[in-house]
Protein backbone atom coordinates (compact mmCIF):
# COMPACT_ATOMS: atom_id res chain seq x y z
CA UNK A 1 0.00 0.00 0.00
CA UNK A 2 1.62 3.28 -1.06
CA UNK A 3 1.10 6.79 0.27
CA UNK A 4 0.30 9.32 -2.44
CA UNK A 5 1.51 12.23 -0.29
CA UNK A 6 5.11 13.16 0.47
CA UNK A 7 5.02 11.18 3.69
CA UNK A 8 7.10 8.03 3.99
CA UNK A 9 5.05 4.93 3.17
CA UNK A 10 4.01 2.77 6.10
CA UNK A 11 6.12 -0.39 6.09
CA UNK A 12 6.12 -3.67 7.97
CA UNK A 13 8.63 -3.37 10.84
CA UNK A 14 9.99 -6.85 10.05
CA UNK A 15 9.97 -7.27 6.27
CA UNK A 16 10.21 -3.59 5.38
CA UNK A 17 7.49 -4.17 2.79
CA UNK A 18 5.03 -1.34 2.05
CA UNK A 19 2.62 -3.88 0.54
CA UNK A 20 0.40 -3.97 3.60
CA UNK A 21 -3.33 -4.24 4.27
CA UNK A 22 -5.35 -1.96 6.57
CA UNK A 23 -7.38 -4.09 8.98
CA UNK A 24 -9.09 -1.69 11.39
CA UNK A 25 -9.05 1.94 12.53
CA UNK A 26 -9.05 2.54 16.29
CA UNK A 27 -10.03 5.80 17.95
CA UNK A 28 -7.40 6.98 20.45
CA UNK A 29 -10.20 8.58 22.47
CA UNK A 30 -11.97 5.21 22.79
CA UNK A 31 -8.70 3.44 23.52
CA UNK A 32 -7.89 5.93 26.27
CA UNK A 33 -11.38 5.47 27.75
CA UNK A 34 -10.85 1.71 27.78
CA UNK A 35 -7.61 2.04 29.76
CA UNK A 36 -9.21 4.57 32.07
CA UNK A 37 -11.82 2.00 33.13
CA UNK A 38 -9.12 -0.55 33.94
CA UNK A 39 -6.64 1.81 35.58
CA UNK A 40 -9.06 3.16 38.17
CA UNK A 41 -9.72 6.43 36.36
CA UNK A 42 -6.10 7.18 35.40
CA UNK A 43 -6.08 8.98 32.05
CA UNK A 44 -3.31 7.90 29.65
CA UNK A 45 -4.26 10.10 26.69
CA UNK A 46 -0.86 11.84 26.94
CA UNK A 47 0.79 8.53 25.93
CA UNK A 48 -0.54 8.97 22.39
CA UNK A 49 1.33 12.24 21.70
CA UNK A 50 -1.55 14.00 19.98
CA UNK A 51 -2.58 11.14 17.68
CA UNK A 52 -6.32 10.84 17.16
CA UNK A 53 -6.31 7.46 15.47
CA UNK A 54 -4.23 4.28 15.39
CA UNK A 55 -4.53 1.75 12.57
CA UNK A 56 -4.02 -2.01 12.65
CA UNK A 57 -2.20 -3.34 9.57
CA UNK A 58 -1.28 -6.77 8.24
CA UNK A 59 1.79 -7.56 6.14
CA UNK A 60 1.07 -10.57 3.86
CA UNK A 61 4.78 -11.13 3.25
CA UNK A 62 5.78 -11.55 6.92
CA UNK A 63 2.25 -12.28 8.26
CA UNK A 64 2.91 -9.77 11.04
CA UNK A 65 0.06 -7.60 12.34
CA UNK A 66 1.14 -4.22 13.66
CA UNK A 67 -0.31 -0.95 14.88
CA UNK A 68 0.67 2.36 13.33
CA UNK A 69 1.80 4.77 14.55
CA UNK A 70 3.76 2.39 16.80
CA UNK A 71 3.26 4.27 20.06
CA UNK A 72 4.82 2.39 22.97
CA UNK A 73 4.19 3.02 26.66
CA UNK A 74 6.38 5.22 28.82
CA UNK A 75 7.79 4.05 32.14
CA UNK A 76 5.05 6.07 33.83
CA UNK A 77 2.46 4.00 31.95
CA UNK A 78 4.05 0.72 33.03
CA UNK A 79 4.27 1.88 36.63
CA UNK A 80 0.47 2.11 36.60
CA UNK A 81 0.22 -1.52 35.44
CA UNK A 82 2.84 -2.77 37.90
CA UNK A 83 0.51 -1.89 40.76
CA UNK A 84 -1.62 -4.90 39.81
CA UNK A 85 -0.53 -8.24 41.28
CA UNK A 86 -1.25 -10.04 38.01
CA UNK A 87 1.14 -7.96 35.93
CA UNK A 88 4.42 -9.68 36.89
CA UNK A 89 3.56 -13.36 37.30
CA UNK A 90 5.99 -15.60 39.17
CA UNK A 91 4.80 -18.67 37.28
CA UNK A 92 4.54 -18.86 33.50
CA UNK A 93 4.26 -21.91 31.28
CA UNK A 94 7.01 -20.53 29.02
CA UNK A 95 9.40 -20.34 31.98
CA UNK A 96 9.08 -24.09 32.53
CA UNK A 97 9.42 -24.78 28.82
CA UNK A 98 12.48 -22.58 28.31
CA UNK A 99 14.25 -23.70 31.48
CA UNK A 100 14.53 -27.22 30.01
CA UNK A 101 16.57 -25.81 27.13
CA UNK A 102 19.17 -24.19 29.40
CA UNK A 103 22.20 -25.99 30.83
CA UNK A 104 23.87 -24.96 34.12
CA UNK A 105 27.00 -23.96 32.19
CA UNK A 106 25.11 -21.65 29.82
CA UNK A 107 25.64 -17.90 29.86
CA UNK A 108 22.09 -16.52 29.75
CA UNK A 109 20.71 -13.09 28.84
CA UNK A 110 17.05 -12.27 29.48
CA UNK A 111 15.65 -9.11 27.90
CA UNK A 112 12.78 -7.41 29.71
CA UNK A 113 13.32 -9.56 32.78
CA UNK A 114 10.90 -7.69 35.07
CA UNK A 115 11.78 -8.58 38.64
CA UNK A 116 13.86 -11.59 37.60
CA UNK A 117 11.36 -14.41 38.13
CA UNK A 118 12.85 -16.54 35.33
CA UNK A 119 16.32 -16.35 36.91
CA UNK A 120 14.91 -18.31 39.85
CA UNK A 121 13.79 -21.11 37.48
CA UNK A 122 17.16 -21.96 35.95
CA UNK A 123 20.40 -23.48 37.23
CA UNK A 124 22.70 -21.17 35.28
CA UNK A 125 25.15 -19.32 37.50
CA UNK A 126 25.85 -16.81 34.74
CA UNK A 127 22.62 -14.87 34.26
CA UNK A 128 22.12 -11.26 33.20
CA UNK A 129 18.77 -9.52 32.95
CA UNK A 130 17.98 -6.32 31.05
CA UNK A 131 15.08 -4.19 32.28
CA UNK A 132 14.07 -0.58 31.62
CA UNK A 133 11.95 -0.27 34.77
CA UNK A 134 13.90 0.69 37.88
CA UNK A 135 10.91 -0.25 40.03
CA UNK A 136 10.87 -3.76 38.56
CA UNK A 137 14.60 -4.06 39.26
CA UNK A 138 13.98 -2.95 42.86
CA UNK A 139 11.49 -5.82 43.25
CA UNK A 140 14.08 -8.44 42.22
CA UNK A 141 14.94 -11.12 44.75
CA UNK A 142 18.10 -13.04 45.54
CA UNK A 143 20.70 -10.66 44.16
CA UNK A 144 19.77 -11.20 40.51
CA UNK A 145 22.08 -9.35 38.11
CA UNK A 146 19.80 -6.81 36.38
CA UNK A 147 20.98 -3.90 34.24
CA UNK A 148 18.80 -0.92 33.27
CA UNK A 149 19.59 -0.65 29.55
CA UNK A 150 18.35 -1.60 26.10
CA UNK A 151 19.41 -4.68 24.16
CA UNK A 152 20.72 -2.35 21.44
CA UNK A 153 23.14 -0.71 23.89
CA UNK A 154 24.04 -4.04 25.49
CA UNK A 155 24.92 -5.57 22.13
CA UNK A 156 27.58 -2.92 21.52
CA UNK A 157 29.88 -4.24 24.26
CA UNK A 158 28.61 -7.83 24.57
CA UNK A 159 28.77 -9.30 21.05
CA UNK A 160 28.77 -13.12 20.76
CA UNK A 161 28.82 -13.43 24.55
CA UNK A 162 25.76 -15.54 25.39
CA UNK A 163 24.75 -19.17 24.87
CA UNK A 164 21.07 -18.29 25.32
CA UNK A 165 19.18 -15.04 24.77
CA UNK A 166 15.51 -15.00 25.75
CA UNK A 167 12.64 -12.55 25.97
CA UNK A 168 9.28 -13.54 27.46
CA UNK A 169 6.25 -11.43 26.51
CA UNK A 170 8.49 -8.57 25.36
CA UNK A 171 8.62 -8.60 21.55
CA UNK A 172 5.02 -7.38 21.22
CA UNK A 173 5.87 -4.25 23.26
CA UNK A 174 8.76 -3.09 21.03
CA UNK A 175 8.47 -0.32 18.47
CA UNK A 176 11.84 -0.84 16.74
CA UNK A 177 11.35 -4.58 16.62
CA UNK A 178 13.85 -5.18 13.76
CA UNK A 179 16.68 -3.56 15.71
CA UNK A 180 15.59 -5.45 18.85
CA UNK A 181 15.84 -8.85 17.15
CA UNK A 182 19.05 -7.93 15.32
CA UNK A 183 20.73 -6.89 18.59
CA UNK A 184 19.45 -10.01 20.39
CA UNK A 185 21.11 -12.19 17.76
CA UNK A 186 24.31 -10.12 17.88
CA UNK A 187 24.66 -11.01 21.57
CA UNK A 188 24.55 -14.74 20.80
CA UNK A 189 27.53 -16.98 20.19
CA UNK A 190 27.42 -18.80 16.83
CA UNK A 191 25.02 -21.71 17.33
CA UNK A 192 23.46 -20.00 20.35
CA UNK A 193 19.78 -20.34 21.20
CA UNK A 194 17.24 -17.52 20.91
CA UNK A 195 13.91 -17.91 22.74
CA UNK A 196 10.93 -15.62 22.23
CA UNK A 197 7.52 -15.99 23.82
CA UNK A 198 4.63 -13.79 22.72
CA UNK A 199 0.84 -13.77 22.89
CA UNK A 200 -0.33 -15.93 19.98
CA UNK A 201 -2.58 -14.30 17.41
CA UNK A 202 -3.52 -17.85 16.44
CA UNK A 203 -5.24 -18.28 19.82
CA UNK A 204 -8.74 -17.38 20.99
CA UNK A 205 -7.47 -13.95 22.12
CA UNK A 206 -7.78 -12.86 18.47
CA UNK A 207 -11.55 -12.75 19.00
CA UNK A 208 -11.58 -10.69 22.19
CA UNK A 209 -12.98 -7.15 22.12
CA UNK A 210 -11.79 -4.47 24.55
CA UNK A 211 -8.66 -6.52 25.35
CA UNK A 212 -6.68 -3.47 26.45
CA UNK A 213 -3.47 -5.41 27.17
CA UNK A 214 -3.23 -6.38 23.48
CA UNK A 215 -3.40 -2.81 22.15
CA UNK A 216 -1.19 0.29 22.19
CA UNK A 217 0.56 1.66 24.09
CA UNK A 218 0.97 -1.79 25.69
CA UNK A 219 1.25 -4.03 22.61
CA UNK A 220 2.14 -2.75 19.14
CA UNK A 221 2.58 -6.03 17.22
CA UNK A 222 0.60 -9.28 16.98
CA UNK A 223 2.33 -12.54 16.12
CA UNK A 224 1.11 -15.65 14.31
CA UNK A 225 3.06 -18.90 13.99
CA UNK A 226 3.77 -17.97 10.38
CA UNK A 227 5.21 -14.57 11.33
CA UNK A 228 7.45 -16.22 13.93
CA UNK A 229 8.71 -18.75 11.37
CA UNK A 230 9.22 -15.98 8.82
CA UNK A 231 11.83 -14.30 11.02
CA UNK A 232 14.27 -16.78 9.46
CA UNK A 233 13.81 -14.92 6.13
CA UNK A 234 15.10 -11.66 7.56
CA UNK A 235 17.66 -12.69 10.20
CA UNK A 236 20.54 -15.25 10.40
CA UNK A 237 18.61 -17.80 12.47
CA UNK A 238 16.84 -21.12 11.93
CA UNK A 239 13.58 -22.01 13.64
CA UNK A 240 13.90 -25.13 15.78
CA UNK A 241 10.43 -25.38 17.27
CA UNK A 242 7.22 -23.56 18.10
CA UNK A 243 5.24 -24.61 21.15
CA UNK A 244 1.81 -23.38 22.29
CA UNK A 245 0.90 -23.52 25.94
CA UNK A 246 -2.33 -25.35 26.78
CA UNK A 247 -5.24 -23.25 28.01
CA UNK A 248 -4.30 -22.12 31.50
CA UNK A 249 -6.70 -22.71 34.39
CA UNK A 250 -6.91 -18.97 35.05
CA UNK A 251 -8.10 -18.39 31.45
CA UNK A 252 -10.85 -21.04 31.29
CA UNK A 253 -13.72 -18.62 31.92
CA UNK A 254 -12.07 -16.05 29.65
CA UNK A 255 -11.94 -18.62 26.83
CA UNK A 256 -15.48 -19.88 27.39
CA UNK A 257 -16.95 -16.37 27.45
CA UNK A 258 -15.04 -15.44 24.27
CA UNK A 259 -16.32 -18.48 22.33
CA UNK A 260 -19.93 -17.91 23.41
CA UNK A 261 -19.71 -14.21 22.52
CA UNK A 262 -18.18 -15.00 19.12
CA UNK A 263 -20.98 -17.45 18.37
CA UNK A 264 -23.63 -14.88 19.31
CA UNK A 265 -21.96 -12.20 17.17
CA UNK A 266 -21.78 -14.57 14.18
CA UNK A 267 -25.44 -15.53 14.68
CA UNK A 268 -26.39 -11.84 14.53
CA UNK A 269 -24.12 -11.23 11.52
CA UNK A 270 -21.86 -8.81 13.41
CA UNK A 271 -18.06 -8.57 13.43
CA UNK A 272 -15.82 -8.58 16.49
CA UNK A 273 -13.98 -5.24 16.77
CA UNK A 274 -10.92 -4.36 18.86
CA UNK A 275 -12.92 -1.77 20.79
CA UNK A 276 -16.69 -1.95 21.15
CA UNK A 277 -18.72 0.21 23.53
CA UNK A 278 -22.02 -0.41 21.72
CA UNK A 279 -25.23 -1.47 23.48
CA UNK A 280 -25.34 -4.75 21.51
CA UNK A 281 -21.86 -5.62 22.74
CA UNK A 282 -22.74 -4.77 26.34
CA UNK A 283 -25.82 -7.02 26.25
CA UNK A 284 -23.99 -9.90 24.58
CA UNK A 285 -21.11 -9.50 27.02
CA UNK A 286 -23.44 -10.01 30.00
CA UNK A 287 -25.15 -13.00 28.35
CA UNK A 288 -21.81 -14.51 27.33
CA UNK A 289 -20.39 -14.26 30.84
CA UNK A 290 -23.42 -16.07 32.25
CA UNK A 291 -23.27 -18.88 29.68
CA UNK A 292 -19.46 -18.90 29.77
CA UNK A 293 -19.42 -19.77 33.47
CA UNK A 294 -21.46 -22.88 32.71
CA UNK A 295 -19.34 -23.70 29.65
CA UNK A 296 -16.10 -23.35 31.66
CA UNK A 297 -17.31 -25.93 34.20
CA UNK A 298 -17.39 -28.44 31.35
CA UNK A 299 -13.66 -27.99 30.71
CA UNK A 300 -12.80 -30.67 33.24
CA UNK A 301 -9.92 -32.31 31.37
CA UNK A 302 -6.85 -31.04 29.53
CA UNK A 303 -8.04 -33.14 26.59
CA UNK A 304 -10.82 -30.59 26.13
CA UNK A 305 -8.53 -27.57 26.38
CA UNK A 306 -7.61 -25.59 23.25
CA UNK A 307 -4.24 -23.88 22.90
CA UNK A 308 -3.63 -21.10 25.39
CA UNK A 309 -2.68 -17.49 24.80
CA UNK A 310 1.13 -17.76 24.82
CA UNK A 311 3.46 -19.33 22.26
CA UNK A 312 7.22 -19.99 22.48
CA UNK A 313 9.44 -19.94 19.42
CA UNK A 314 13.01 -21.29 19.60
CA UNK A 315 15.76 -20.41 17.13
CA UNK A 316 19.43 -21.21 16.58
CA UNK A 317 21.90 -18.58 15.37
CA UNK A 318 23.44 -19.57 12.08
URWOSUL-V726363 format. One record per helix or strand of 2 or more residues. SS is the DSSP state (2 for helix, 1 for strand). FROM is the first residue (numbers start at 0). LEN is the number of residues. Records with the same first field share a line. If there is no record, write none. Layout:
# URWOSUL-V726363
SS = FROM-LEN / FROM-LEN
This chain:
# URWOSUL-V726363
1 = 19-8 / 52-7 / 64-4 / 106-5 / 125-5 / 145-2 / 161-7 / 187-13 / 220-3 / 236-10 / 306-11
2 = 27-11 / 44-4 / 74-8 / 92-7 / 117-4 / 133-5 / 150-7 / 170-3 / 176-10 / 203-4 / 211-3 / 224-9 / 248-19 / 278-19 / 301-3
